[in-house]
Amino acid sequence: MADYLTSNIRNIALMGHGGEGKTTLTEAMLFAAGIIDRQGKVEDGTTTTDFEPEEIKRKCSVSAACAPIDWNDKMLNIIDVPGYFDFIGETTGPLRVVETACIVVSAVTGFNVGAEKAFKYAVKSGVGRMFVVNQMDREHASFDKVTQQLRDRHGSCVVPVLMPIGDGESFRGVVNVLEKKAYEGAYKKSVEVPMPENMKEKVDRAFEYLTEQAAAADDDLMMKYLDEGELNYDEILKGFRKGMKDGSIVPVCAVSAVTGVGIARMMDLMAKYLPSPAHDGIEHAGFNPRTGEAQVRVCKDDQPFSAFIYKTIADPFVGKLSLFRIFSGMLTSSTTLYNVNKDKTEKTGGIFILRGKKQIAKQQLHAGDLGALSKLQFTSTGDTLADYNAPIQYPTLAFPPVCMSKAVYAAKQGEEDKVFSGLARLMEEDPSITLEKNTETTETLLSGQGEMHLDVIRNKLANKFGANAVLQDPKIPYRETIRKVVKVEGRHKKQTGGHGQFGDVWIEFSPSLNGTDFEFEDAVVGGVVPRNFIPSVEKGLRENMAHGVLAGYPMVGVHAKLYDGSYHPVDSSEMAFKTAARIAYKKGCMDAGPVLMEPIMHVEVLVPDEYMGDIMGDMNKRRGRIIGMNQVDGMQKVEAEAPMSEMFKYATDLRSMTQARGSFTMKFERYEDVPPNVAEKIIAAAKKDDSDDD
């Protein structure tokens, strides 16, 4: 593969809703460029960018994959990004390293929530946008209808640039509005033909609109357009390119990835007009890790080397692959790789270009290019590699907060190390998952973006590392406490010949007033309980507080006052007083109005206005309370409190209720008493589990 200078590189992320044809579009582009001999199919599991076993099985993308394409002396670095919302973490890295987000929309179903979210992410990331209206060969396809939807949603920035000749089965070509040229045929066989008579007026209107938008993208051009009423072709191109970069122009192209019609002409547009990493005004902001001073780098070969790791691939056979984008300078086999985040110098096993799973070795890469480095020891996703003598650190990646957790266990006893070491490797590959130990329930929780996401992680664990895991709903960390004040005697007396055992304590149990889990008060006077046995009483109580009297959950919020007792000069011992304390605890807490408590979560839900009724009704069903509402970025933010036990599948249910437009965050707030009818079921289930264990 030839070397491409910065000005000839186009970095493009293909985004959009799942099932709109992003992977098929990538495959069509590879086929049109002659890189593959046969266009693979998602249904057959033969596409270049869907090569993971999970992708082949599920017939959808689950991770971002690269597909560099040589076209018209330009390098189109395509990143095929998953469309399903469980894999939203895979959009974070690619959007940091591209100049353009190409959002794929179906010509039949039109603008949907996946495209809507992709557009928002692209705007937030500050990259250029374009729409590709795919599936123009399908029945009921309508380019005009979809374009109008896009314009209604996003305004005058939406500009048709590749207009279809025919639609459905009659879709046979496209018209390039910028050049006012018509083309018919598929892939590279697309050839110029006379403009259809019935399209001339429509194309002229589109060209006039495009000219207005090009003028609006530049103040000087706007002044000339207002004065003279027209712009020459070069001026239109200048305004178009500027508008593409800053998002004031969003071109729309009509294609069919299945038949190949429009593919070559779309790639022409990408090569000619999309911003390159060398585009004027593109700067990459970071800071000097040694001084903390802000710094910027321009994407040029003569700048000090710096690169950003946007994705990691963990492979048990090949080893770790670190995918990067060069933000400044050149990378050669002799470049010293200094990891700024870890303050470590790295040695690489080689420089590669990735096309799907295929690795193409390279000796050097220019500023702005995408590539992969093998076997980096310290480097992880979000790290910066730079010149040691001119370091810069770029902001790390912010992945979406996790919204679903499952308890993870090894399927076979003795394979725990294998499972958890494999999960640690997968966390390098996918930082949008987390793994943490819940000290209260002793479970290890695997958290991610949804049920499908966690299921894919479990299957990857088995396929890549041969470690089989079981995922279950986590245990709820219930707690128990008391509501009354009681005084109780704990008396332990045992005579078995020789020395016996004797311990006698009087303890007052009451609710703790200062919110602590357990308070012990020594109020003994007159030596009725010897000083050396009092610590044993406290220890006995603390040990038994781990198991409550109702359902065996930890007892909290208890004040225990030892105020009386008796002892035997021969038979009393530390163990006897510990046992007496246990007897007093069980008897006293059972009489002190014990109650079960559950964790209450603070939930913030962000949804469009039209779903408010459903959200509030659903929250009430979950025993939740709405505590506030306010407008945020055109959406309704609902604040609520709900029991943890009712929120395990909320991520899935919220997507279903809001067509995936809703999102939420959740954090622990406090403990509250469980309603009696619910508590009865929990206690009965706990007792059943105890009897099963016995």
N, C-alpha and C positions, 0 to 999 in steps of 0.2 A: 504494500500500500504506500502510495506517495506521501511525502511530507506536505502539509498544508500550512501556509502562513496564516497569521491571525486574521487578516482581512478576508480570507477565503473560508473561514469556519463559520458555521451556523449551528448553534446549540438550541435544540428544540425539544420540549416535553410534550408528548401526546397525552392529553387528559380528557376527562369526560365521564359520563355515566357508564356503569358496567353494561356490556352487551351492545354498545353502539359501534363496535368495529375498529377499535384502536389497534389491536394486535393484527387484525386482518389488513388494515391500512399500512402498517409497518411492513408486513409481508409483501404487499403489492408494490411498495416503494423499492424494496430490495430486489424484487423480480424485474421491475421496470429498469433498474440500473444494471441488470445482468449479473448481480452478485449471487443470486441463487438461480438454479435452472428450472425449478418448479415451485409454484406458489403453494406453500403449505396451508393447512386448514386447522382452525382451532378445534373443530369437532373431531378431527383425526389425531390431534396431538402432535402435529408435524410442523408447527410454526417455529421460527427462529428464536423469538423472544419469550415464548411460553415453553420452557424446557424443564422446569422443575417437575418432579413426579406429581406433586399436589396440583399444579396447573394443568397438567395433562389429564389428571383424574377429574378435576372439577370443571374443566373446559372454560377457565377464566384465569386472568393474571392475578397472582398474589404478591408479586414483587416487581419493582422497577427493573427494566433490562435495557441494555444499550444496543443500538443498531447503527453504526456509522456507515454512511452511504456516499460514495463518490458520484457527483452529478455536476456536469457542466463546469469542470475544474473547480468545484467547491466541495467542501466536506460538510454534509448534513449529519450532525451528531444527533440522532433520534433517541430519545429515552421514552420507552413505552411504559406508562405509569398505570397501575391498577385502578379500576374505576369503582370497585365495591368499597363501601364505607368502612368495612372492618380493616381495610388496609390503607387507611388514610395516612398513616405514618410514613408510607412509601412516597408520598408526594413532597414531604418536607425537604429531603435532600436534593432531588432533581430541581425544584424551584429555586434553590440557592445557586445553581450552577448553569442555568440556561438564560438566554436573552429573550426567548419567545415561548409562550404557552400556546400550543395548538389544541383548541378545544373541539372535540369531535361530537357532532350532534346528528341524530337520525333524521333523515328527510321525511320519515313517516310519523314518528312519535313527537318530533320537534324538541324545543328547548325544555329540559327537565331539570330535576334537582341536582343531578350529578354535574351537569354543565354549569348550573348556577353556582354550585360550591367551587368548582374548578376556576370559574371566572373570579370569584371573590378571593381565592387563594393567590391567583396570579396578580390581581390588583394589589393585594397586601404585600406581595413579594417585589412589586415594582418592575415586573417584566412585561414585555409586549404581548399582545393577544391577537389571535386570529381564530376564526371559526371554520371548520370543515364540515359541510353538510354531506354526510356519507349516506350510502344505501339509496342513491338516486335511481337505481334500477328496480326498486321494489314497487309493488302496486300501491297506489295512493300516495306516492312520494310527491312532495310539493316544495320546491325551493322558495317560491315567493311567500308561501305561508310561513315557513320557518324563518326566513329573513325578516318578515314583518314582526314575528314574535321576538326575535333578537333585538330589533329596533325599538319595539315597545318597551322592552326590559332595560335596554342599555342606551337608548337615545341615538343621536345623530352620528355617533362615532362608527356605527355599523355600516360598512360599505361593501356592496357586492362587487367582487373583482373577477371571479370565474363564474359566469352564468351558464346554466345548462341549455343544451340544445335537445329538446324533448325531455320526457320524464317517464318513469316506470320502464316498461319493456322498450320504449322508443328512445330512451336516453342513449345518445350515440356520440355526443361531443360537448364541447364547452366553448364559450366566447371569452377571451381575455379583454376585459373592459379597458384596462390601461393601454393596451396596444390596438384595440378595436380589430382583433383578428379572431377568426373562427377556426376551430380544429375539430376533426372527427377521427374516431378510432381509439384503440386501447393501448395502454402502455407506450412503448417506443414507436408503435405503429400509428400513433396519433399524428395526423398530417393536417396542414393548413388547407382550408376549403373556403369558397366564397361565403360571405356572411349571409345567412338566411334572411330573406326579405322581411319576414314577419317579426324579426328580432331587431332590425336596425333602429327603429324608434326607441325601443326599450333600452338598447345599449347606449344610445345617445343620451337618454335621460340619466342612466347610471353614470356615464362618463362626466356629465355636467355636475352631478352630485359629488362624485369623487373629486372633481376639480375644486369645488367649494370647500370640501373637507381638507384637501391638501393646502389650500390657501389659509384656512383657519389654523393650521398647525404651525404657521410661521408668521410673525408680525409683518416682516417686510413683504412677504408674498401677499398677505391680506391687503396691505396698502395698495400694492400694484393691481390686485384683482378688483378692488373697489374703484380705483382710478380708471383702469383700462377695460375691465369687464372680462378679461381672459388672462391665461397664463400659457407660456410655451411648454412643450413637452418636458424639457429638462427641469423646468421649475415645478411642474406637477410631480415629477419623480422625486425631486428634492423634498417637497412638502409631504409626499406620501411616506418616504423613508423616515422623516422626522416624526411624523404622526404615528408610524408603526412603533417607533422606539418609546415614545412617551404615552402611548395608549389612547391618543386622541383619534386615531384611525384604527379600526378593527376590521380587516378584510374578511370577506366570506367567500369560500370556494365550494363549488359543487363537484362531487366525485362519486364513483362507485368503486370501493375497494375490491369487490368480488369480480366485476367485469373488467376493471382496469381503466375505464373511461375517465378522463380528467386527471389521472395520477401523474403523468409526465408533465402536464402543464402546471399542476400544483407545485411540483418539485422545481420547475423553472422559476415560479414566483418566489419560492423559498430561497433558492440560490441567488436570485437577482436582488430581492428587495428586503428580506428580513435582516434585522440588525446583526452585525458581526460583533465579536468581543472587542474589536478595535473601534467601534462606533464612537463618534465624538460625544463626550460628556459622560461616558461610562467609567466610573471609578469604584474601587473596592475599598471600603472603609474598615480599618482595624485599629490596633494600638500596639505600641512598642511594649513587650512584656517586661522589659528591664526598667523602663522609666514610667510606664503608664500613659505616655503621651499619645494622643490620637495621630493616626497615620492613614494615608491613602496610597493605593497603588493603581497605576494605569496598566492595562493589559498590553504590554509591549515586550518584545524579546530582550531589549537592552536594559530592562529593569531587573533589580535583584529577584532571584527566584522565590516564588511563594505559591503554594497550592493548598487546596481545601479538600478534606476527605468527606465525601457526601454519602458514602454507602460502604458497607463491609459485607463480603460474602464469606461465610465459614464453610469450608469444604474439608471433610476428614481425609480426603486423598490428595487433593491439590495443595491444601493448606489455606491460610487466610489470604484473601484478595482485598486490597484497599482501593476503592474506586475514587478518583480524584478529578478535580478541575484545576488547571493552572491559571492562576489569577495574574501572575506577572513572571517575566523571565522565561528561560528555556529549561527543559529537563533533558539531561543526557545520562548515559550510564556512569559518567564520572561525577555527576552532581552530588554534593554532600547533602543528605537529607536530615535536617534538624527538626525534631518534633518540638514545637514551641510549647504546647500544652504540658507535655511530660518532661521537658528539659532533657531530652535524650537524643542521641544521634542514632539513626537507623541505617541498617544495611538491607538492601532489597535483593530479592531473588531474580528480579527482571522487570522491565517496563513492557506493558502490553496495551493493545487496544482490544476491547471486548466487543464481540458481535454475538449476542446471545451467550451461549456457553463456550463459544470458540475464542481462543486466545491467540492474538496475532502479535508476535514479538516486534518491538520497535527499539531503535537505537536512540531516538530523540523525539521530543514533542515540543511544539511551539506554544507560546502564550495563548491562552484561550481554549486549548484543546482538552478533551476528556481522555482519560486512560485509566490503567490499573497497575498497582504495584503489588508484587507477591511477597509473602513471608515477612511483613513488617512486624517486629516483635512487640513494640509498645503502643503502636498507633491504633486508634479506634475512631469510629464515626464522629464527625464534628471537630476533629483535630486539624491543626494547621501545620504544614511542613514548610520550612523557609530556609533561607541562607543564614547560617549561624552568625555571620558578621553583619547582617542587616535584617534582624528578625522583625516579623510582624505577626500579630495574632488576630485572626478573624473571629467574629462572634460565633459561638457554637450553635448547634441546631436546637430549636425548641420543639419538642415533639408533643402531640396532643395528650392531655391527661388521660390516664386509663379510666375505663368506665365499667369494666366487668372483671370479677375475680373468681377463680376456682381454686380449690385445694388440690394440690398435686401430690401423688404418691407413686412410688415405683410399683409396677404391676407384679413384680416378683420380689420376694424378700431377698435382701442382699445386693440388689441392683441400685440402691439409693445413690451411691457415688456416681454411677454411670449416668443416671437420669439427671442429676443436678449439675454435673460437669458438662453434659450435653446442653442443658438449658443455659448455662453460663456462656457457652459458645454461640448459641442462638440469640442471646441478648446482645452480643457484639454485632450480629447481623441485623437485628431488628430492635433498636433501642426504644421502640414504642411499647415493649413489654417490660414488666418488672417482676421481680421475684423477691419475696420477703417472708420472714418467719414471724408468725403471730405467737408471741410468747404466752399469751393467755390460753389459747386453744392448742398450742404446740403444732399447729398445722403450718405448712409452707404454702403461701398463696401465689399463684401465677395470675397476673393481671394483664389485660389487653383491651382491645377496642370492641370486642364483641364475641359471640359464641363461635362464629366461623373462624375468626382470628385465632382464638385459643385452640380450636380443633386442628387448624393448620399447623400450629406450633407443635402440638402433640404428635401429629403425623410426621412432621419434619424430623422430630426427635427420633422417631422409630426408623425412618428411611435413611437419615444421614449418619446417625450414631448408634443404631441398633439398640436403643434404650426405650423400652415400652413403659409408658406412664398412664396413670388413671387420673381423670379429672372429676372432681365431685363438688357439689355445692359446699361452701365453707360452713363450719360450725359457727353458730352465733355465740359470741362471748357474753352470755347472760351473766348476771351477778345476783347475789341475794343480800338482803339487809333486814334489819328489824325496825319496828315502829313503836314498840312499847318498852317500858322499864320493868325489869323483873329482878328479884333476888332469889338465888338458887344455891343449894348445897351440892357439892360434888364430893362424894365420899367413896374412897376405894379401900377395901379391907379384904385381905386374902391371907389365910393361914394354911400352910402346906407342910408343916413340920419344920423345925428349926426356925430361922428368921422368917417372919411373914412380911407382908407389904401393907403399909398404912399411910394414907394421905387424906386429909379432910380440908376442904376449902369452901368458903362462902363468897360468892361473886355476884356483884350487881352488874347486869348487862343493860345498856341503854344506847339509843342512837347517838352517834358522834355528832357534836354540834359544829365542829370546825371543818367538816368535809374530809377528814383523813380516813384511810381505809381501816385502820385499827389503832386504838389507843389503850394502853395498859396503865392503870393507876394502882400504886401500892399504898393502901390505906390501913395496913395492919398495925395494930398497937399492942403493946404488952407481950410481944414475942409469941403469940398464939401460933404463928407460922414462922419457923426459924428463917433468918435472913438468907441462909444458904439455899433454901428451897424455893424462895420467891421467883428467881429467874427460871426455874423449872416450870412453875405455873404459867409464866408468860410464854415460855417456849411451847408448852403443851397447847396453849390457846392458839398461838400463831400457826402452828403446824396444822391444827384442825380447821382453821379458818379457810384453808384452801378448798374445803369441801363443805358446801352449805347443807342445811338441814332439809330443804325442800326437794331439790333436784341435783344436788351435788356440785352446783356452781360456786365459785369463790364468794365467801361472805365478806362484805365490806361495810364501812360506816358504823363500826361497833366500838363502843367505849366499855371496857371491862374494868371494874373496880374490885380488887381483892381487899375485903375488909375484915374477914374473920376466918377461923379455921381451927384445926387442932393437929397434933402430931404425936407420934409414939417414939420414945427415946431410942428404941432398938429397931423397930420395924419400918420407920419412915425412911424414905430414900428419894432421890431426884426422880426416878422412874415412877414411884408411887404418886408423887405430887403431879407429874405430867398426866398420869392416868386420871387422877381426880379432876384435873382441869378439863380434860376431854369430856368426862361425864357431865360436869357442870355446863360446858359449852352446849352439848347436844340437848340437854334438858332445858337449859335457860333460853336458848335461841328459839326452840320450838314453841315456848310459851310467850315469847316477846313479840308476837305479831309478825312473823317472817313474811317477806314478800319477794317476788322475783322481779328483777329489773332488766331492761333491755337497752341496747345502745340506740340512741336517736341520732339520725344524720341530718345535717344541714344541706339542703339540696337547692341548687340554682339551675333553673331550666330556661333555656333561650329558645323561643318559638315564634313563628309568625302569628299575627293576631287571630287568624281564622281557626287556629287550633286551641285557643284558650279554653273553650268549654270542655273539650275532650281531656285536656291536661288536668284541669281542676277536678273534674269528675273522677278521673283515674286516681288522682292523688288522694281523694277522699276514700276510695275503695281500699287504698293501701294504709288506712289509718293515719294518713298524713294531715298536716295543718298548713294552710296557706298563710304566710305571715307578711307577704308584701308583693307588690307588682310595680314595675316601672319600665319605661321605654328605653331601649338601648340599641342604637344603630338600626332603627326601623323595625326592631323585633320587640317582643314582650319578654321581659325577664321576670320569671316567677320564682320567688323565694319561698321555700317550704321546709317543714321538718317532718320526717317520716322514720319509722322504725327500720333498722338495717335489714331485718328479716324479710321485709316486704320489697326490698330494692334490688335483689340479686339479678333479676332479669329485666331491669328497667331499661337498660340500653337497647335491648331488642324490642321491647314494647313501645318505647318512645319513637324509634324509627318507624315502626308499623303505624303508629297513630299520626305521625306528622309527615309521612312519605320521606323520611330521612332528613327533613329540614330542621328538626329540633336537635338540640345538644344539651348536655347537662354536666355539671360538676357536683361532687359530693364530698363532704368531710364530716368527721365525727364531731358531734356537738356536746352531748351529755348522756347520762343514764336517766331513765324514767321507769316507774312501776308498770309492769305488764298488766293489762286489763284482766280481771279474774277469769273470764271465760277462755281467754287465750292461754293464761298461765296454767290452767288445769290441763290443757292438752300437752303443753311443754313438759310439765311435771310427770304426766302419765308416760310420755315418750321416753323421758330420762329413766324412769323406773323400769320400763320395759327393756331398755338397753342394758341396764345393770343386771337384770335377771337373765338376759341372753348371754352376757359375759360370764355370769356364774355357771 
